[in-house]
Amino acid sequence: MKASAIFTQINRDRYDLLKRYVGDLLLTILMTFFFYQYSPLTEFSSISTSLFLLPFAIIFGLTLSSLLHNSSHDNIKSNLLNRVVGIFCGAWVLYGHANFVMIHSLHHKYSDKEFDPVNPKGMTFLVFVSAPMRYMIQTAKKYLFHIHGKNKDYETIMLMQTIVFHLNLIAKLAMWYTFFGKTLFFLFYLVSLLTNYMIFAHINYACHRDNADGSVEVVNLDHNLFYKVANFFTMGGYYHKSHHINLSIFNPKKYNNKRLLSPLITVEGSSDTYEEFKMNNSSNKVLSYFDLAGIWGHKKEI
């Protein structure tokens, strides 16, 4: 099945996610037992080796974000390879390929609106990045209830989905711990995982810009060393405007079209809306102090 069909299937079949979660859990348990028997990387799990691999873990986390993202858009030309890459990347980030497809599809369909699970409006970066899974789960549940109905039957399905989803997170952590061994798990795997979470969060945060009139604009960012290095390893991850305009380009940095000359507005606004927004979000001085948007160039675009 193509990644693009997963979102359609989730909308059509209220049991679809639950079946996928159960299948993932069974496969993860099987792989964990296999790795437990063979312990493939135990002999390499020394602190010196792991520290040497630390920068590669960061690079891997950045590159993995592009592979997972592109697999969700079927941008890897071979259908089989696209599926394999998606499943591997989904297992690496713990929450699975189907979940990423669903969340990312909602992000594009409802950008910066009610059903966008990665809408950062009204948050500082530290608030946004501190609980990305919680926001995604809350919004995804809200959307699924909207599609399938908030009735007793689907509430039971949702409860089972939630339980199996969290069991999957634990099982995948156990699988990777068994595969890597303690040292590589903490100094390579977890570092790459944290890098992946951080880059996804910051791309969504920095590239969806709040304008003075309260509107939200999607922008490309490549104006300083941080963005140039990040765009190299994420294969154009911060060319978010280009990606929203054309979803089928593997590296959106290479997109060149006159449509880029016009602002890409996802939410219309007014001055009154923006003043209310500022009043509601200016009271917490501690959170305002830790707003990293300005430091990392949220106000600029290319």
C-alpha positions in Angstrom: 0.0 0.0 0.0 1.3 3.5 -0.9 1.8 5.9 2.0 -0.7 8.2 0.4 -3.4 5.5 0.8 -2.8 5.1 4.5 -4.6 8.3 5.4 -7.5 7.4 3.3 -7.7 3.9 4.9 -7.6 5.4 8.4 -10.6 7.6 7.4 -12.6 4.8 6.0 -12.0 2.1 8.5 -12.3 2.9 12.2 -10.4 -0.2 13.1 -7.5 0.5 10.8 -5.1 2.2 13.2 -5.8 -0.4 15.9 -5.0 -3.2 13.5 -1.8 -1.5 12.4 -0.8 -0.9 16.1 -1.3 -4.6 17.0 0.6 -5.7 13.9 3.5 -3.3 14.8 3.5 -4.6 18.4 3.7 -8.2 17.4 6.5 -7.6 14.9 8.4 -5.5 17.4 8.2 -8.2 20.1 9.4 -10.8 17.5 12.3 -8.6 16.5 13.2 -8.0 20.2 13.5 -11.7 20.8 15.6 -12.1 17.7 18.0 -9.4 18.8 18.1 -10.8 22.3 19.4 -14.1 20.9 22.0 -12.6 18.7 22.9 -9.2 20.4 24.4 -8.0 17.1 26.1 -4.8 18.4 27.1 -5.8 22.0 30.8 -6.1 21.1 30.9 -2.5 19.7 29.1 -1.0 22.7 32.2 0.8 24.2 32.1 4.4 25.5 35.0 5.4 23.3 33.3 4.0 20.1 30.0 5.6 21.0 31.5 9.0 21.7 33.2 8.8 18.3 29.8 8.1 16.7 28.1 11.0 18.5 28.3 13.5 15.6 27.1 10.8 13.3 24.1 10.2 15.5 23.1 13.8 15.1 23.6 13.7 11.3 21.6 10.4 11.2 18.8 12.0 13.1 18.7 14.9 10.7 18.8 12.7 7.6 16.2 10.3 9.0 13.8 13.2 9.3 14.0 13.7 5.5 13.6 10.0 4.7 10.6 9.6 7.0 9.1 12.8 5.6 9.6 11.9 2.0 8.4 8.4 2.5 5.1 9.8 3.8 4.7 11.6 0.4 5.7 8.6 -1.7 8.7 10.6 -2.9 11.0 7.6 -3.0 10.4 6.4 -6.5 10.3 2.6 -5.8 7.1 1.8 -4.0 8.8 -1.2 -2.2 11.7 0.9 -1.1 9.5 3.8 -0.1 7.5 1.3 2.1 10.6 -0.3 3.6 12.2 3.1 4.4 9.0 4.4 5.9 8.6 1.3 8.2 12.2 1.5 9.3 12.1 5.2 10.0 8.7 4.9 11.7 10.2 2.2 14.0 13.2 4.4 14.7 11.1 7.3 15.9 8.9 4.9 17.9 5.5 6.1 16.9 5.4 4.3 13.5 5.1 5.2 9.8 1.3 5.1 9.7 1.1 7.6 12.6 3.5 10.0 10.8 1.5 9.7 7.6 -1.7 10.5 9.5 -0.2 13.4 11.5 1.6 14.9 8.5 -1.5 14.5 6.2 -3.5 16.5 8.8 -0.8 19.1 8.9 -1.1 19.7 5.2 -4.8 19.4 5.1 -5.5 21.7 8.1 -2.3 23.8 8.3 -2.3 26.0 11.4 -6.0 25.3 12.0 -8.0 23.2 14.5 -7.0 19.8 13.3 -3.3 20.5 12.6 -1.5 18.4 15.2 1.8 20.4 14.9 0.3 23.9 15.1 2.7 26.0 17.3 0.6 29.2 17.5 0.6 30.8 20.9 3.5 28.8 22.2 7.2 29.5 22.8 9.5 27.0 21.2 10.4 25.3 24.6 6.7 24.8 25.3 6.1 23.5 21.8 9.0 21.1 21.9 8.5 19.9 25.4 5.3 18.0 24.7 5.0 17.3 20.9 3.7 13.8 21.4 0.9 15.1 23.7 -0.3 17.7 21.3 -0.2 15.3 18.4 -2.1 12.6 20.3 -4.8 15.1 21.5 -5.4 16.6 18.0 -5.3 13.2 16.3 -7.9 11.9 18.7 -10.1 14.9 18.2 -9.9 14.4 14.4 -10.6 10.7 14.6 -13.7 11.3 16.8 -14.8 13.9 14.3 -14.5 11.4 11.4 -15.8 8.2 13.1 -18.2 9.7 15.7 -17.9 10.1 19.5 -20.0 7.1 20.4 -19.4 4.3 22.9 -18.2 1.8 20.3 -15.5 4.1 18.9 -14.6 5.3 22.4 -13.7 1.7 23.2 -11.7 1.4 20.0 -9.9 4.6 20.9 -9.1 3.3 24.3 -7.6 0.1 22.9 -5.7 2.1 20.3 -4.2 4.4 23.0 -3.2 1.4 25.1 -1.6 -0.5 22.2 0.1 2.7 20.9 1.9 3.3 24.3 2.8 -0.4 24.5 4.4 0.0 21.1 6.5 2.9 22.3 7.8 0.8 25.2 8.3 -2.3 23.0 10.2 -0.3 20.4 12.5 1.2 23.0 13.1 -2.3 24.3 13.9 -3.5 20.8 16.4 -0.8 20.1 18.0 -1.2 23.5 18.4 -5.0 22.8 19.8 -4.3 19.4 22.3 -1.6 20.3 23.3 -2.5 23.9 23.3 0.0 26.7 26.1 2.3 25.6 25.2 2.7 22.0 21.6 2.9 22.9 22.2 6.0 25.0 25.0 7.7 23.1 23.9 6.9 19.5 20.2 5.9 19.3 18.8 8.3 21.8 20.9 11.2 20.5 19.7 10.6 17.0 16.1 10.3 18.3 16.3 13.5 20.2 17.8 15.3 17.2 15.0 14.0 15.0 12.3 15.2 17.4 14.0 18.6 17.8 14.4 19.2 14.0 10.8 18.3 13.2 9.6 20.5 16.0 11.7 23.5 15.0 10.9 23.2 11.3 7.2 23.4 12.1 7.7 26.1 14.7 10.0 28.5 12.7 8.6 28.1 9.3 5.0 28.9 10.3 5.3 32.6 11.1 2.9 34.8 13.0 2.5 38.0 11.1 1.5 41.4 12.7 -2.1 41.2 11.5 -2.5 37.8 13.2 -2.2 35.8 10.0 0.1 32.8 9.7 2.5 32.6 6.8 4.6 29.6 5.7 8.2 30.6 4.8 11.5 29.2 3.6 14.5 29.6 5.9 18.2 29.4 4.8 19.7 32.7 5.8 22.3 31.7 8.4 24.8 29.0 9.2 22.4 27.0 11.3 19.8 26.8 8.5 22.3 26.1 5.8 23.8 23.2 7.7 20.4 21.9 8.7 19.1 22.2 5.1 22.0 20.2 3.8 21.5 17.2 6.2 17.7 17.4 6.1 17.7 17.8 2.3 15.9 21.1 2.3 13.8 20.6 5.5 13.5 24.3 6.2 12.3 25.0 2.6 8.9 24.5 4.1 7.1 27.0 1.9 8.4 25.2 -1.2 7.3 21.9 0.2 3.8 23.1 1.0 3.5 24.4 -2.6 4.8 21.2 -4.1 4.6 18.0 -2.0 6.2 15.7 -4.6 9.8 17.1 -4.6 12.3 15.1 -2.6 14.5 18.2 -1.9 12.3 21.3 -1.8 15.4 23.5 -1.9 15.5 22.6 -5.6 12.0 23.9 -6.3 12.0 27.0 -8.4 8.6 28.4 -9.4 7.0 31.9 -9.7 4.5 30.7 -7.0 7.3 31.3 -4.5 7.1 35.0 -5.1 3.7 35.3 -3.5 3.2 34.8 0.3 1.8 31.5 1.4 -0.9 32.3 4.0 -2.5 29.5 5.9 -4.6 31.6 8.3 -6.0 35.0 7.5 -5.8 37.6 10.3 -6.6 41.1 11.5 -5.0 43.6 13.8 -7.6 43.0 16.5 -6.8 39.3 16.4 -3.1 39.9 16.8 -3.5 42.3 19.7 -5.7 39.8 21.6 -3.1 37.1 20.8 -0.3 39.3 22.3 -2.3 40.0 25.4 -3.0 36.3 26.0 0.6 35.3 25.6 2.7 38.1 27.1 1.9 37.5 30.8 4.4 34.7 31.4 7.8 36.5 31.4 9.7 33.3 32.0 8.4 31.6 28.9 8.8 34.8 26.9 12.5 34.9 27.9 13.0 31.4 26.6 11.4 32.1 23.3 14.0 30.8 20.9 12.2 31.9 17.7 14.0 35.3 17.5 17.4 33.7 18.2 17.0 31.1 15.5 15.7 33.5 12.9 11.9 33.1 13.1 11.5 36.7 11.7 13.4 36.1 8.5 12.8 34.3 5.3 14.6 33.8 2.0 
